[in-house]
Amino acid sequence: MDVVCCPLDKADLELDVDERDDEEILAGTLTCTECGETYPIEDGIPNLLPPDMREEAAA
């Protein structure tokens, strides 16, 4: 978590874990402490794309 930051403003991210397997986080969110943007964690992989790029990738 020390090297991961918000791609929009480079602020710290706060982790909220929904599902864990031992030490691995499988699902949850990362929330920027400055702008409040949230980034999903799915299947153990954080999606740190900016919101507009995330919507394009999902379409």
C-alpha positions in Angstrom: 0.0 0.0 0.0 3.0 2.3 0.4 3.6 2.6 -3.3 0.0 2.7 -4.5 -1.6 6.1 -4.9 -4.6 7.8 -6.5 -3.9 8.1 -10.3 -5.8 11.4 -10.4 -4.1 13.4 -7.6 -1.4 11.1 -6.3 -2.9 11.1 -2.8 -3.0 8.1 -0.4 -5.6 5.4 -0.8 -7.6 3.9 2.0 -8.3 0.2 1.8 -11.7 -1.4 2.5 -11.7 -5.2 2.3 -14.8 -7.1 1.4 -13.3 -10.6 0.8 -9.9 -12.0 1.9 -8.1 -15.4 1.4 -5.5 -15.6 4.1 -3.2 -12.6 3.4 -4.5 -12.0 -0.1 -7.3 -9.4 -0.7 -9.8 -10.8 -3.2 -12.4 -8.0 -3.2 -12.9 -4.5 -1.9 -12.2 -0.9 -2.7 -9.5 1.7 -2.5 -10.7 5.2 -1.8 -8.7 8.4 -2.3 -8.2 10.3 0.9 -8.3 13.6 -1.0 -10.8 13.5 -3.9 -12.9 10.6 -2.6 -12.7 8.6 -5.9 -13.1 4.8 -5.4 -11.3 2.1 -7.2 -12.6 -1.5 -7.2 -10.5 -4.6 -6.3 -11.8 -7.7 -8.1 -10.3 -11.1 -8.1 -7.3 -9.7 -6.1 -6.5 -7.0 -8.8 -7.1 -3.3 -8.1 -8.5 -1.4 -11.1 -6.7 2.0 -10.9 -8.0 3.3 -14.2 -9.5 6.8 -14.0 -13.3 6.7 -13.9 -13.8 7.7 -17.5 -11.4 5.1 -18.7 -13.0 2.4 -16.5 -16.4 3.1 -18.1 -15.0 2.9 -21.6 -13.3 -0.5 -20.8 -16.5 -1.9 -19.4 -18.5 -1.0 -22.5 
